Amino acid sequence: MAETQTREMAKAHEITKADVDRFLFGKHLTNCAVCGRFRSKCDLDVHTLSCQRGATADCSASSTLHVLMIVCQNCGAIEFHDRSVIAKWLENQRVTQVV
């Protein structure tokens, strides 16, 4: 149930490059873990991917994982972030700003 709500939240809000920038800086991830270059909107590319997760011993059904692939334009290092985590964080930021 929670996964369905999170997926709907992520679909309702398309995550933009500016949103990813806010998320990274909000989490204080301000440089590439590989080359150390300071991140800004012009220093990274963002791609949306969906991956099929296979069934495991503790999860009998397969599921789809929606991720953002963040690529450093300086060295090509790749990071993956779960879209639902970023969507929740963005939603929490909006709620906090309204209050």
C-alpha positions in Angstrom: 0.0 0.0 0.0 2.7 2.5 1.0 4.7 1.6 -2.2 1.6 2.4 -4.3 1.2 5.7 -2.6 4.8 6.6 -3.1 4.7 5.6 -6.7 1.6 7.8 -7.3 3.4 10.7 -5.5 6.4 10.3 -7.7 4.2 10.2 -10.9 2.2 13.2 -9.7 5.4 15.2 -9.4 7.9 14.9 -12.3 11.3 15.3 -10.9 13.3 17.9 -12.7 17.1 18.6 -12.8 16.5 21.6 -10.4 14.6 19.2 -8.0 17.6 16.8 -8.0 19.9 19.8 -7.3 17.8 20.8 -4.4 17.8 17.2 -3.1 21.5 16.8 -3.3 22.3 20.2 -1.8 19.6 19.6 0.9 21.4 16.4 1.8 24.8 18.2 1.7 26.0 16.0 -1.3 27.8 18.9 -2.9 30.6 17.3 -4.8 31.2 14.2 -6.9 32.3 11.2 -4.8 34.8 10.3 -7.4 36.4 13.4 -8.8 35.4 15.9 -6.1 34.2 18.5 -8.6 31.7 20.9 -7.0 28.1 20.1 -8.2 25.8 22.6 -9.8 23.0 22.3 -12.4 25.6 22.4 -15.2 27.8 19.7 -13.7 25.5 16.7 -13.8 23.0 14.9 -16.1 19.9 13.3 -14.8 18.2 10.3 -16.4 15.0 8.5 -15.3 15.2 4.7 -15.3 12.8 1.9 -14.4 14.3 -1.4 -13.4 12.5 -4.7 -12.9 13.5 -6.2 -9.5 13.3 -10.0 -9.5 11.6 -12.2 -6.9 13.8 -13.0 -3.9 13.5 -15.4 -1.0 11.8 -12.8 1.2 9.7 -11.2 -1.6 7.8 -13.6 -3.8 6.7 -11.1 -6.4 8.8 -9.0 -8.7 8.5 -5.3 -8.6 9.6 -2.2 -10.5 12.1 0.2 -9.0 12.1 3.8 -10.4 15.4 5.4 -10.1 17.2 8.5 -11.2 20.7 8.0 -12.7 22.9 11.0 -11.9 26.0 11.3 -14.1 28.9 13.6 -13.3 29.8 15.5 -16.5 33.4 15.9 -15.3 34.4 12.2 -14.8 31.4 10.2 -15.8 30.8 8.7 -12.4 27.2 7.4 -11.9 25.0 7.5 -8.8 21.5 6.0 -8.5 18.8 7.4 -6.3 15.4 6.0 -5.7 12.8 8.4 -7.2 10.3 7.7 -4.4 12.9 8.8 -1.8 13.5 12.1 -3.7 9.8 12.6 -4.3 9.1 12.1 -0.5 11.8 14.6 0.4 10.5 17.2 -2.1 7.0 16.7 -0.8 8.2 17.2 2.8 10.0 20.4 1.7 6.8 21.8 0.3 4.9 21.0 3.4 7.5 22.6 5.6 7.5 25.8 3.5 3.7 26.2 3.7 3.7 25.9 7.5 
